[in-house]
Amino acid sequence: MPLISEIVDSSQKVLIVNNKSTDFVAYLKQVLEKYSINTYFSSKLSTNKESFDLIFILNPGKEIEAYARSITNYVLFFIGDPTKALHTAKRVITKNIKNIRVINLDYETFAGQDLEKILWFIFSDSTEVLLNFRTRYRDDHRNNAKSQKKTAKYITKKMPIRIILISLILFFISIIPLLATSSYFLFRSAKAVKANDNQKAQIFLSYGKIPLNSANFIYKITRPMYLMFSLALIPDNTIDINKRLESIVEKSISLSQNGEIFVSSLFEKNKNRDQINSQSIRIDKITNDIDSLANELVLLNQKIPESKGFFETVKSEVTTLSEDIIKAKAISKDIKEILAYNSEKKYLMLFANNMELRPGGGFIGSFGILTVKDLTIKDIQIYDVYDADGQLKQHINPPDPIRKYLDQPNWFLRDSAFSPDFYENYIQAKKFLNIELGLSEFSGGFLITTTAIQNMLEAINEIYLPDFNEKINKDNFYIKAQLYSEKDFFPGSTQKKSFLASLTRQIFIDIENASVSTLLSALNKSLDEKQIALVFEDENIQGPYDSQYWSGKTISPYCFTDIDNCIVDYIFPYDANLGVNKANFFISKNLNLKIKINDSGSIINELSILINNESQTNIFPGGTYKNYMQIALPRRAIIRNLTRNGVLIEDFDEKVDVMKTIGFLTEIPPQKTVEITIAYSLQNAISDGDGIYQLIFQKQIGSKNSDLNIEFQIPNNIVIQDQNFNPVVKEDTILYNTTLTGDKIFILKLRKN
């Protein structure tokens, strides 16, 4: 009767320790993962060994007392050293050590049936300490050796048999050069796809298919021999990786080709019904390709070995691509609805100058109305904001900072982006446009910053505006925009409107000739870095954009895991440039956060923000950065102090809603640096046992990327079990340096003793 290994707890974590990764380790890891056991490999015993349920140590060098003091269970494998295995097992029995079992193997390679017996011994409730195991492979190997001696004598007499054997061996190993060749050309094909060279990608793909198909045919015949010698793992994985890479390249090429036709067709007006239906079918094809590509990338990533060097780079690239495709998969299902299939929709476009930064992205200099109908962009109209604000006849009270520091008693559309939440700003902008111009019935709104336009220009390279006889690119766009909008500017001037209108129209014209993948990359970058924000009136459409943090909304500070012992921290600093200049072009920031957890589990934070003004003089567009700065914290946070360059700030505003928000005015002259520091404590403390510390750190819409340095100080009675980032650990301090490119969530899984 065969022994069947039953793993009761599929969430177990097993660590395999050996001085190097061998075929034995790889096969053992593969079989354990077949039972859904989380298996890890290390060349040395981890200091965090208590986080594992079971640790396998091959040919251990330490005395058993080193393992007996741990709460973790150990299995000690002695390969080819039965004396040491027996000696160790006797000591385990003598000292009555309950967490150690000993296995003696006479050979490292073995068959699958052998492993079943070993796993049964490890996971059974048996009280046996020692398993002496003689592998079948060892017996087979000895028998084969004897057989080979006899065969050698026979071959010397029978030359034809020798030739046949050599031919069989060559046939047996012929898959090696075939797989190497196919791998080379398929990787070249993937690189060509990445470089947007579909023609070259198809050529390399065809070169890679032929040896792959040949290797696959030969391997079907020879695989039993590879299995006999326990060599099947590498060719199995290589063929699987190459097949998936082939499929990924094919889907990518198809996606690129259909995407280019789709984008070009977006701007073809007066389509007949057949053309509209063809565009609908094309969207379905794109959606299916994205879905298939997402699945193939996930499976490919699982097959790529966990190792340094080449495979590490490839795995990182596949992971990044997989994440991007999963994003596209989430939103692709609603493309038809967004583009008004069998209907007509209007979207409000708000152009925010983030060089004059406001909480919601920037000063609104222009706005537009995008009309779509039957999967076609029907019309785009761009307006100067003063055209609308000049029609406002009623008084609307502005936010206090606008009234107090801009000396502006009225509120207008141009200043409407004064909430850090784009959805609130979109609602407010709709109210202004309804009052000022009678515009309503929008299906959604898009906020587009100056930086987002620069990203689009980077994808298109250069645009020629015949009305202005100017060539516009990402490097000169901002300067040209200011030249045509600010020189001799007065409310109602048509210069800015004409320039932005011409530029926007030309961008949409030139998009047809640009690479779809490059455009999507620029769009993805702008969305991820909060230079574009999107909201839709239809909540079913909005969901995926919220989950990707593309809607510019404030994140509700609640625990994302279902656990009672969860501490939620929240930090959201955001600026409002009230200096009537474009000083944010010259502003850079550095963020430093120190999080101290005491023995009692209480938490004290100190956030330091270095603001550097690199403007040369007070001459426009630079000058003094007059910033009404706000910092949103947890609702029940206790403010301990607030300083500017070490001097206490006593005059600040405080608002308590879902969050507690501190607001104050600070000015940074040209060529100066100011340090703002706020220290606060949380009312809730980490309780005994397992717990979670969760930090939500949000980035302001339209703000530049900033360096973020986090330092966690952890007491001895609290152990970090896991985290969703890769820090540097130094004694009782954890350091993590990153760039705040978008909203970030940091999670620490803790255990307090």
C-alpha positions in Angstrom: 0.0 0.0 0.0 1.6 3.3 -1.0 2.2 6.0 1.6 0.2 9.2 0.9 1.6 12.5 2.3 -1.2 14.8 3.5 -0.3 18.3 4.4 -3.1 19.6 6.7 -2.1 23.3 6.9 -1.5 24.7 3.4 -0.2 27.9 4.8 2.9 26.4 6.3 6.3 28.0 5.6 9.3 25.8 5.1 13.0 27.0 4.8 15.6 24.8 3.1 19.1 25.5 4.2 22.1 24.3 2.1 25.5 25.9 1.2 24.3 26.0 -2.5 21.2 25.3 -4.6 21.4 21.8 -6.0 19.0 19.7 -8.1 18.0 17.9 -4.9 17.0 21.3 -3.3 15.2 22.4 -6.5 13.2 19.1 -6.7 12.4 19.1 -3.0 11.2 22.7 -3.3 9.1 21.9 -6.3 7.3 18.9 -4.6 6.6 20.9 -1.4 5.1 23.7 -3.5 2.9 21.2 -5.2 1.2 20.8 -1.8 0.8 24.6 -1.5 3.6 24.9 1.1 5.4 28.2 1.0 9.0 27.1 0.4 12.1 29.3 0.7 15.8 28.6 0.1 18.8 30.1 1.9 22.5 29.4 2.0 22.6 30.0 5.7 20.2 29.8 8.6 18.0 33.0 8.8 18.0 35.0 12.0 14.3 35.3 11.6 13.9 31.5 11.9 10.9 31.7 14.2 8.8 32.9 11.3 9.1 29.4 9.7 7.0 26.3 10.7 9.7 23.9 9.5 13.4 24.2 8.6 15.2 21.5 6.5 19.0 21.6 7.0 21.3 19.6 4.6 24.5 18.3 6.2 24.2 20.5 9.3 27.5 21.7 10.8 26.2 22.9 14.2 25.5 20.9 17.3 21.9 20.0 17.9 21.7 22.3 20.9 21.7 25.2 18.5 18.4 24.0 17.1 16.8 22.7 20.3 16.4 26.1 21.8 14.1 27.2 19.0 10.3 26.9 18.8 10.7 25.9 15.2 10.7 22.2 14.1 13.9 21.0 12.3 14.6 18.1 9.9 18.4 17.4 9.6 19.4 15.6 6.3 22.7 13.7 6.4 23.7 12.7 2.8 26.3 9.9 2.6 27.3 10.2 6.3 25.4 7.4 8.2 27.7 7.5 11.2 27.0 11.2 11.9 23.3 10.7 11.3 23.1 7.8 13.8 25.2 9.8 16.3 22.9 12.8 16.0 19.7 10.8 16.3 21.0 9.1 19.5 21.7 12.5 21.1 18.2 13.8 20.1 16.7 10.7 21.8 19.0 11.0 24.9 18.3 14.6 25.4 14.5 14.1 24.7 14.5 16.9 22.1 11.0 17.1 20.5 11.6 19.5 17.6 14.3 17.6 15.6 14.1 14.7 13.2 17.0 13.1 11.4 17.1 11.6 7.9 20.0 9.6 6.6 20.2 9.4 2.8 22.9 7.4 1.0 22.6 9.4 -2.2 21.3 12.9 -3.1 19.2 12.0 -6.2 16.0 9.9 -5.8 12.7 9.0 -7.4 9.3 10.5 -6.6 8.2 7.4 -4.7 11.2 7.9 -2.4 10.2 11.5 -1.6 6.7 10.4 -0.7 8.1 8.1 2.0 10.4 10.9 3.3 7.5 13.4 3.4 5.3 10.9 5.2 8.0 10.5 7.8 8.4 14.3 8.2 4.7 15.2 8.5 3.3 12.2 10.2 2.5 12.0 13.9 5.1 9.2 14.4 7.4 9.5 17.4 10.3 8.0 15.4 13.4 10.3 15.3 15.6 8.7 12.6 14.8 7.6 9.1 17.5 5.4 7.4 16.7 5.6 3.7 18.4 3.8 0.8 17.3 5.5 -2.5 16.2 3.5 -5.4 18.4 5.6 -7.6 21.4 4.4 -5.8 20.6 0.8 -6.5 19.8 1.6 -10.1 23.0 3.6 -10.4 25.1 0.6 -9.2 23.3 -1.8 -11.5 23.7 0.5 -14.4 27.5 0.7 -13.7 27.8 -3.1 -13.8 25.7 -3.1 -17.0 27.9 -0.5 -18.6 31.0 -2.6 -18.1 29.5 -5.5 -19.8 28.2 -3.4 -22.6 31.6 -1.8 -23.2 33.1 -5.2 -23.9 30.3 -6.0 -26.2 30.5 -2.7 -28.1 34.2 -3.3 -28.9 33.1 -6.4 -30.8 30.0 -4.8 -32.3 30.8 -1.5 -34.0 27.3 -1.0 -35.5 25.8 -1.1 -32.0 28.3 1.5 -30.9 27.2 3.8 -33.7 23.5 3.3 -32.8 24.2 4.1 -29.2 26.1 7.3 -30.1 23.3 8.3 -32.4 20.8 7.7 -29.6 22.8 9.8 -27.2 23.1 12.6 -29.7 19.4 12.4 -30.3 18.9 12.5 -26.5 20.9 15.7 -25.9 19.9 17.4 -29.2 17.2 19.4 -27.3 20.0 21.4 -25.6 21.2 23.4 -28.6 17.6 23.6 -29.9 16.3 25.1 -26.7 19.3 27.4 -26.4 18.6 28.7 -30.0 14.9 29.1 -29.5 15.5 30.9 -26.2 17.9 33.3 -27.8 15.6 34.3 -30.7 12.5 34.5 -28.5 14.2 36.8 -26.1 15.4 38.9 -29.0 11.8 39.0 -30.2 10.6 40.2 -26.8 13.2 42.9 -26.8 12.1 44.1 -30.2 8.5 44.3 -29.0 9.7 46.4 -26.0 11.4 48.7 -28.5 8.2 49.0 -30.5 9.8 47.2 -33.6 7.1 44.8 -34.5 8.6 43.9 -37.8 11.9 42.7 -36.3 9.9 41.0 -33.5 8.0 38.9 -36.0 11.2 37.9 -37.8 12.9 36.8 -34.5 9.7 35.0 -33.5 9.7 33.0 -36.7 13.4 32.1 -36.1 12.6 31.0 -32.5 9.5 28.8 -33.4 11.3 26.3 -35.6 13.9 25.0 -33.0 11.3 25.2 -30.2 8.9 22.9 -32.1 11.7 20.5 -33.0 12.9 20.4 -29.3 9.4 19.8 -28.1 8.9 16.9 -30.6 12.2 15.3 -29.5 11.6 15.8 -25.8 8.3 14.0 -26.0 10.2 10.9 -27.0 13.2 11.3 -24.7 11.5 12.6 -21.6 11.2 9.2 -19.9 15.0 9.0 -20.0 15.4 12.5 -18.5 12.9 11.4 -15.8 15.0 8.3 -15.1 18.0 10.4 -14.4 16.1 13.1 -12.6 17.0 15.6 -15.2 13.5 16.5 -16.5 13.0 19.6 -14.3 15.3 21.9 -16.4 14.0 21.0 -19.9 10.4 21.0 -18.6 10.7 24.6 -17.3 12.7 25.8 -20.3 10.2 24.5 -22.8 7.3 25.9 -20.8 9.0 29.3 -20.5 9.7 29.4 -24.2 6.2 28.5 -25.1 4.8 31.2 -22.9 7.2 33.7 -24.2 6.2 32.8 -27.7 2.5 33.4 -26.8 3.3 36.6 -25.0 5.2 38.0 -28.0 2.4 37.0 -30.4 -0.3 38.6 -28.2 1.8 41.7 -27.8 2.3 42.2 -31.5 -1.5 41.6 -32.0 -2.3 44.1 -29.3 0.1 46.7 -30.7 -1.3 46.4 -34.2 -5.0 46.5 -33.2 -4.2 49.3 -30.8 -2.8 51.5 -33.6 -5.8 50.9 -35.8 -8.1 51.6 -32.8 -6.4 54.9 -32.0 -6.4 56.0 -35.6 -10.1 55.1 -35.9 -11.0 57.1 -32.8 -10.6 60.3 -34.8 -12.4 59.2 -38.0 -15.7 61.1 -38.0 -18.9 60.2 -39.8 -18.5 56.5 -39.5 -21.1 54.3 -40.9 -22.7 51.4 -38.9 -20.3 48.8 -40.3 -17.3 50.9 -39.3 -18.7 51.4 -35.8 -19.3 47.6 -35.5 -15.8 46.9 -36.7 -14.3 49.2 -34.1 -16.5 47.4 -31.5 -15.1 44.0 -32.6 -11.6 45.4 -32.5 -12.1 46.6 -28.9 -13.2 43.1 -28.0 -10.1 41.6 -29.6 -7.9 44.0 -27.6 -9.7 43.2 -24.4 -9.2 39.4 -25.0 -5.5 39.9 -25.9 -5.0 41.9 -22.7 -6.7 39.2 -20.6 -4.6 36.4 -22.2 -1.4 38.4 -21.9 -2.1 39.0 -18.2 -2.5 35.3 -17.5 0.5 34.3 -19.5 2.8 36.8 -17.8 1.7 35.6 -14.3 2.5 32.0 -15.3 5.8 33.0 -16.9 6.8 34.9 -13.8 6.2 31.8 -11.7 8.6 29.7 -13.9 11.5 32.1 -14.0 14.1 30.9 -11.4 14.7 33.0 -8.2 18.4 33.8 -8.7 20.7 36.8 -9.1 22.0 38.2 -12.3 20.3 37.7 -15.6 17.2 35.9 -14.3 16.7 38.5 -11.6 16.6 41.3 -14.2 14.2 39.3 -16.4 11.9 38.5 -13.5 11.8 42.2 -12.5 10.9 43.3 -16.0 8.2 40.6 -16.3 6.8 41.6 -12.9 6.6 45.3 -13.9 5.0 44.4 -17.3 2.6 42.1 -15.6 1.5 44.8 -13.2 0.9 47.2 -16.0 -1.1 44.7 -18.0 -3.2 43.8 -15.0 -4.1 47.5 -14.7 -5.1 47.6 -18.4 -7.2 44.5 -17.8 -9.1 46.1 -15.0 -10.1 49.1 -17.1 -10.4 47.6 -20.6 -13.8 46.1 -20.0 -15.4 49.6 -19.8 -13.8 51.1 -22.9 -17.0 50.9 -25.0 -19.1 52.5 -22.3 -16.6 55.3 -21.8 -16.4 55.9 -25.6 -20.3 56.0 -25.8 -21.0 53.0 -27.9 -24.6 53.6 -29.3 -24.8 56.9 -27.3 -23.1 60.3 -26.9 -21.3 61.6 -23.8 -19.5 64.8 -22.7 -16.4 64.9 -20.4 -15.1 68.0 -18.6 -11.3 68.5 -19.1 -9.6 70.7 -16.5 -6.1 71.9 -17.4 -4.1 72.6 -14.2 -0.9 74.5 -14.1 1.0 72.6 -11.5 3.8 75.2 -11.6 1.3 77.2 -9.6 0.4 74.3 -7.4 -2.9 74.1 -5.6 -4.2 71.2 -3.3 -6.1 69.7 -6.2 -3.3 69.9 -8.8 -2.8 73.5 -9.8 -4.3 76.8 -10.9 -7.0 76.1 -13.5 -5.9 78.1 -16.5 -8.1 76.5 -19.1 -10.9 73.9 -19.5 -12.2 71.8 -22.3 -15.2 69.8 -23.3 -14.6 66.4 -24.9 -17.5 64.9 -26.8 -17.5 61.2 -27.8 -20.1 59.3 -29.8 -20.2 55.7 -31.1 -16.5 54.9 -30.2 -15.4 58.2 -31.9 -14.0 61.5 -30.5 -16.6 63.8 -32.0 -15.3 67.1 -30.8 -12.8 68.9 -28.5 -13.4 72.5 -27.4 -10.8 74.4 -25.3 -11.8 77.5 -23.4 -9.8 80.1 -21.3 -10.9 80.0 -17.7 -11.5 83.8 -17.7 -14.1 83.4 -20.4 -16.2 81.5 -17.9 -15.2 83.4 -14.7 -16.1 86.7 -16.4 -19.7 85.4 -16.6 -20.1 84.8 -12.9 -22.7 87.2 -11.6 -23.3 85.9 -8.0 -21.0 85.9 -5.0 -19.5 82.6 -3.8 -17.5 82.5 -0.6 -13.9 81.3 -1.2 -11.9 79.0 1.1 -10.4 81.0 4.0 -6.8 80.9 2.7 -7.8 82.4 -0.7 -9.7 85.2 1.1 -7.0 85.7 3.7 -3.8 85.4 1.7 -4.8 86.2 -1.9 -7.1 89.0 -0.7 -9.8 87.6 -2.9 -13.4 88.0 -1.6 -14.9 85.9 -4.4 -14.4 82.3 -5.5 -14.0 81.4 -9.2 -13.5 78.4 -11.4 -9.8 79.2 -11.7 -9.3 78.6 -8.0 -11.7 75.7 -7.6 -9.0 73.0 -7.2 -8.6 73.8 -3.5 -9.4 70.3 -2.2 -6.8 67.5 -2.2 -9.6 65.3 -3.5 -10.2 65.6 -7.3 -13.8 64.3 -7.0 -14.7 67.2 -4.7 -13.0 69.6 -7.1 -14.8 68.1 -10.1 -18.2 68.6 -8.4 -17.2 72.2 -7.6 -16.1 72.9 -11.1 -19.4 71.6 -12.5 -21.2 74.0 -10.2 -19.2 77.0 -11.5 -19.7 76.1 -15.1 -23.4 75.6 -14.6 -23.7 79.0 -13.0 -21.3 80.8 -15.3 -22.1 79.2 -18.7 -25.1 76.9 -18.2 -23.0 73.8 -18.9 -24.1 70.5 -17.4 -24.7 66.8 -18.0 -21.1 65.7 -17.9 -20.4 61.9 -17.8 -17.1 62.5 -16.0 -14.1 64.7 -15.6 -10.3 64.6 -16.3 -7.7 66.8 -14.6 -4.6 67.2 -16.7 -1.5 69.0 -15.4 1.3 70.7 -17.2 3.6 67.8 -16.4 1.1 65.3 -18.0 1.2 67.3 -21.3 5.0 67.2 -21.1 4.8 63.4 -20.8 2.6 63.2 -23.8 5.0 65.4 -25.8 7.8 63.1 -24.8 5.9 60.2 -26.4 5.1 62.2 -29.6 8.6 63.8 -29.7 7.8 67.2 -31.3 4.7 69.0 -32.5 4.7 71.8 -35.1 2.0 74.6 -34.5 1.6 76.4 -37.9 -0.5 79.2 -36.3 2.4 80.2 -34.1 5.3 78.9 -36.3 6.6 77.0 -33.3 8.0 73.5 -32.7 6.9 72.4 -29.3 8.5 69.5 -27.4 8.6 68.4 -23.7 11.6 70.7 -23.0 10.2 74.0 -24.3 6.5 73.5 -23.8 6.3 75.1 -20.4 8.3 78.2 -21.4 6.3 78.6 -24.6 3.0 78.2 -22.7 4.0 80.9 -20.3 5.2 83.1 -23.1 1.9 83.1 -24.9 -0.2 83.2 -21.8 1.5 85.6 -19.4 3.2 88.2 -21.7 0.9 91.3 -21.7 -1.8 89.0 -20.3 -5.2 90.3 -19.2 -8.4 88.5 -18.4 -10.2 87.6 -21.5 -7.0 87.4 -23.6 -7.2 84.8 -26.4 -3.5 84.1 -26.5 -3.5 81.2 -24.0 -6.7 79.8 -25.3 -5.5 79.8 -28.9 -2.1 78.3 -27.9 -3.6 75.5 -25.8 -6.4 74.9 -28.2 -3.9 74.6 -31.1 -1.5 72.4 -29.1 -4.4 70.1 -27.9 -5.8 69.7 -31.4 -2.3 69.0 -32.8 -1.6 66.4 -30.1 -4.7 64.5 -31.0 -3.7 64.7 -34.7 -0.2 63.5 -34.1 -1.3 60.7 -31.8 -2.4 58.7 -34.9 1.3 58.5 -35.9 2.8 57.8 -32.5 3.5 54.4 -31.0 0.6 53.1 -29.1 2.8 51.4 -26.5 4.8 54.7 -26.0 1.6 56.7 -25.6 0.2 54.2 -23.1 3.4 54.3 -21.2 3.2 58.1 -21.0 -0.4 57.9 -19.9 0.3 55.2 -17.3 3.2 57.3 -15.9 1.0 60.4 -15.6 -1.8 58.4 -13.9 0.5 56.6 -11.5 2.3 59.9 -10.6 -1.0 61.7 -10.1 -0.5 64.1 -13.0 -3.8 63.0 -14.5 -6.9 62.2 -12.4 -10.1 60.7 -13.8 -13.6 60.5 -12.4 -16.8 59.1 -13.9 -20.4 59.6 -13.0 -21.0 55.9 -13.5 -19.9 54.1 -10.3 -19.4 50.8 -12.1 -16.9 52.4 -14.4 -15.2 54.4 -11.5 -14.3 51.3 -9.4 -11.2 50.1 -11.2 -9.8 53.7 -11.4 -10.2 54.1 -7.6 -8.5 50.7 -7.0 -5.5 51.9 -9.1 -5.5 55.3 -7.2 -6.0 57.1 -10.6 -9.0 59.1 -9.4 -7.1 61.6 -7.3 -9.3 60.8 -4.2 -8.2 61.0 -0.6 -7.9 57.5 0.8 -10.1 56.7 3.8 -7.9 55.8 6.7 -9.1 52.3 7.6 -7.4 49.0 8.1 -7.1 46.9 4.9 -6.8 43.6 6.8 -9.5 42.0 8.9 -7.8 42.1 12.2 -8.7 43.9 15.5 -5.2 44.7 16.6 -4.6 47.1 13.7 -3.2 50.6 14.0 -3.9 52.9 11.0 -1.6 55.9 10.4 -2.1 58.5 7.8 0.0 61.3 6.4 -0.9 63.7 3.5 1.0 66.9 3.1 -0.1 69.3 0.3 0.6 72.8 -0.8 -1.2 75.9 -2.1 0.9 78.4 -4.0 -0.7 81.7 -3.2 2.2 83.9 -4.4 0.7 84.6 -7.9 3.8 83.1 -9.6 5.0 79.9 -11.0 7.5 79.2 -8.2 6.8 75.4 -8.1 8.9 75.1 -11.2 11.9 75.7 -8.9 10.7 73.9 -5.8 12.0 70.5 -4.7 11.2 68.6 -1.5 12.7 65.9 0.7 10.6 64.0 3.2 11.9 62.3 6.3 9.6 60.3 8.6 10.7 58.8 11.9 8.3 56.3 13.5 9.0 55.3 17.1 7.1 52.4 18.7 7.6 52.2 22.5 7.6 49.1 24.7 4.0 49.8 25.5 3.0 49.7 21.8 2.4 53.5 21.6 3.5 55.3 18.5 5.1 58.7 18.1 5.9 60.1 14.6 8.0 63.0 13.5 7.7 64.2 9.9 10.3 66.6 8.5 9.8 68.3 5.1 12.8 70.1 3.5 11.5 72.6 0.9 14.2 74.1 -1.4 13.5 77.1 -3.6 16.0 77.1 -6.5 14.6 80.3 -8.1 17.3 82.8 -8.8 15.4 86.0 -8.1 12.0 87.4 -7.3 11.4 88.0 -11.1 8.5 86.1 -12.6 7.9 83.2 -13.1 10.0 82.5 -10.1 10.2 84.3 -6.8 9.3 83.7 -3.2 7.2 80.5 -2.6 4.2 81.8 -0.6 2.8 78.4 0.5 -0.3 77.7 2.5 0.8 74.3 3.6 -1.6 71.6 5.0 -0.8 68.3 6.5 -3.6 65.7 7.0 -3.2 63.2 9.9 -5.3 60.6 11.6 -8.4 62.1 13.1 -7.4 61.4 16.7 -3.7 62.3 16.3 -2.3 64.4 19.1 -0.1 67.2 17.8 3.1 67.5 20.0 4.8 70.3 18.1 5.0 72.1 14.8 8.2 74.0 13.9 9.8 76.0 11.0 13.6 75.7 11.0 13.4 74.7 14.7 11.2 77.7 15.7 7.7 76.8 17.0 4.8 77.7 14.7 2.0 78.9 17.0 -0.4 80.4 14.4 -1.9 77.5 12.5 -5.4 76.4 11.5 -6.8 73.1 12.6 -9.8 71.3 11.1 -11.1 67.9 12.2 -13.3 65.9 9.9 -12.5 62.4 8.6 -8.9 63.4 9.2 -7.3 66.1 11.3 -5.8 68.8 9.1 -3.2 71.3 10.1 -2.8 74.4 7.9 -0.3 77.3 8.1 1.4 79.9 5.8 5.1 79.6 5.2 7.3 81.6 2.7 10.5 80.3 1.1 12.6 83.1 -0.5 14.7 82.4 -3.6 17.8 80.3 -3.0 16.6 79.3 0.5 15.7 76.0 2.2 13.1 75.7 4.9 12.5 72.7 7.2 9.0 72.1 8.4 8.7 69.5 11.2 5.6 68.1 12.8 5.6 65.6 15.7 2.4 63.8 16.7 1.4 60.7 18.6 -1.5 58.2 18.0 -4.0 57.5 20.7 -4.2 53.8 19.8 -1.4 51.5 20.8 -0.3 48.0 19.5 -1.8 45.3 21.8 -0.1 42.1 22.9 0.0 39.3 20.3 -0.2 39.6 16.5 -0.9 43.0 15.1 -0.7 45.3 12.1 0.8 48.8 11.7 -0.5 50.4 8.5 0.8 53.7 7.1 -1.0 55.5 4.3 1.2 58.2 2.7 -0.5 60.2 0.0 1.1 62.3 -2.8 -0.5 65.6 -3.8 -2.1 65.7 -7.3 0.3 67.6 -9.6 3.3 67.6 -7.2 6.8 66.6 -8.2 8.2 63.3 -7.1 10.0 63.6 -3.8 12.5 61.4 -1.9 10.9 59.7 1.1 13.0 58.3 3.8 11.3 56.3 6.6 13.0 55.1 9.8 11.2 52.7 12.1 12.4 52.3 15.7 11.2 49.0 17.1 11.6 47.9 20.8 13.0 44.5 21.8 9.5 43.2 22.8 8.1 43.7 19.4 9.1 41.4 16.5 8.4 42.2 12.8 7.0 39.1 11.2 6.5 40.5 7.6 6.2 43.7 5.6 5.2 44.7 2.1 8.5 46.5 1.3 12.2 45.7 1.4 13.9 47.7 4.2 17.4 47.7 5.5 17.6 46.4 9.1 20.1 47.8 11.6 19.7 46.3 15.1 16.4 47.8 16.4 16.0 50.2 13.5 14.5 49.7 10.1 15.4 52.0 7.2 13.5 52.4 3.9 14.3 54.9 1.2 12.0 55.4 -1.7 10.5 58.0 -4.1 7.0 59.3 -3.5 5.8 58.8 -7.1 2.2 58.2 -6.0 0.1 57.2 -3.0 1.9 54.5 -1.0 0.7 52.1 1.7 3.2 50.5 4.1 2.2 47.5 6.2 4.1 45.9 9.0 3.0 42.6 10.5 4.1 42.7 14.2 4.0 40.5 17.2 4.2 42.1 20.7 5.3 40.0 23.5 
